[in-house]
Structures are given as C-alpha cells and as structure tokens.
C-alpha cells in the first residue's frame, strides 16, 4: 500500500495537471468512507440519509479539484482555494435535509438523522478536503512534499505508538474508547512523528526542492508532534463511533486494518493542521520570499 501510494504521488507530480491522479483515489476513498459512516450511524432506529451522505461526501471531495483541473471554473476576485469545497458543503447540507424531508415518516429520530448526515459529510469530506488543498500549496514540488509529509508523519506516528505501546505500554490513554492505546504509546508516537518530520523537511526536502528550508529544527519537529497529536484525536473519534455502533471495525474489507476509516482516521484529523501550518509558513519552502 505504501508503494502504491508513493507511485501515485510521483505520477501526480510529473503530470502536467497536478491533482489528476489524486482525484480518483480520493473519490474512491470518499465513497467507501461514506458507506462506512452510514454503517456506523445506523442502529437504535436511526436511519442516516444514505443518499445524501454518499452524494454529498463525494461531491465535496471532487469540488476541491475543479478550479485546478478546469481553469475556466477557477473564478476570480476574492474567491479563495476553499471556495468550491465550502460552497459544495453548503449544498450537501441542504441536500441531506431534502432527503430527510422526502423520507420523513416520524419525528422521533429526525434530528439524529440530520445531525449524523451533516457530521458524516463534514468529517470525511470537509476534513479530507485539506488533503487535496495541500497538493496545491505554493509550487508543485512543495505541494507534493506537503502531501508526503502528512502521510509519512502520521503513519510513522501510528507505527511508533504501536511499537512502544506493545513493548512498554502500562497506562491506558482512553480505556473506555480505545483500550489498546497507552500513554507510553502516545509518547512513542510523538517521538516517531518528530523524527519523521525532520527527515521529511531537513533530509529529503532539500534534495527534492533543490535547496534547504529556512525554518529551524524545532519548528520542523513541532510540526510533526502537532500532526501526531491531532491524528490520535482522529483515531479516537472513529473509535468512539465504533463503540456507539458496537462494532470492532468500520468495515471488514481490509484484513488486519478493518475499513477505510480505520486506515485514514488519523490522516483526516491531521490534514487541516498540516494545511494551516504550511499555508501560514510555519515551515517555509526553499525560495520563499518570507
């Protein structure tokens, strides 16, 4: 899976149209994740608006690429990078309401259905939009490195937490939500993330960009720590939903991992943090005027 991801990232970089390979991958993940959210939200007489969640999630994710792959639709004036996904998210929320209106039978679970439908779209597609937006930060090389940094740091944090937790874990982090997580594992994950961030921007970055970044080591390593911390929150969020649904995994299509949400939960939570830190130049790309 790591090899396939690396190949797709490189293919997207060398393409004349950045995002053209990332779009279908994210679309497939959006559809699968939407299905898993419907599964997690169903039960106790709740019936989340399935059509609204599927369609809304997919369209919000796709909308991130529209102004970049179809320049005629990029707009102008004050429209920013997030204009398309935000506008599409607003339409998706209204569509969820419409689906619930058309399927109305009784008032008992309407609020729960509506709230979960909006939450599902915002969580998967809203947070996921920042992965797409990372691709378009600054130059194509920097955008590619930004996406790589998110995946590499978060997944290395997961690996570090697992290894250290298995070897040294004694104190539970959130026993009621995720009994397997330990405080020792969290510390190990943060350490792995900090080192991974340094490798990404101080070792690989200069070779990839052709010049070193102008940010100090502590900023680079704190970037990794922040992504890892928020990634843990994302993992616990999905664990909370699984607990509520009395399910061990979001689905069973990926043996050993569970479902798509089990695979990308930490990435979804960390993506906005990565985007904001890099957009506001916490780490400055080579050649930047600031």
Secondary structure as GFF3:
##gff-version 3
##sequence-region A 1 290
A	DSSP	alpha_helix	2	14	.	.	.	ID=ss1
A	DSSP	alpha_helix	20	41	.	.	.	ID=ss2
A	DSSP	alpha_helix	50	69	.	.	.	ID=ss3
A	DSSP	three_ten_helix	71	73	.	.	.	ID=ss4
A	DSSP	alpha_helix	83	102	.	.	.	ID=ss5
A	DSSP	alpha_helix	110	121	.	.	.	ID=ss6
A	DSSP	pi_helix	122	126	.	.	.	ID=ss7
A	DSSP	alpha_helix	127	135	.	.	.	ID=ss8
A	DSSP	alpha_helix	140	168	.	.	.	ID=ss9
A	DSSP	beta_strand	172	174	.	.	.	ID=ss10
A	DSSP	beta_strand	178	182	.	.	.	ID=ss11
A	DSSP	alpha_helix	183	198	.	.	.	ID=ss12
A	DSSP	pi_helix	199	204	.	.	.	ID=ss13
A	DSSP	alpha_helix	205	209	.	.	.	ID=ss14
A	DSSP	alpha_helix	217	245	.	.	.	ID=ss15
A	DSSP	alpha_helix	260	279	.	.	.	ID=ss16
###
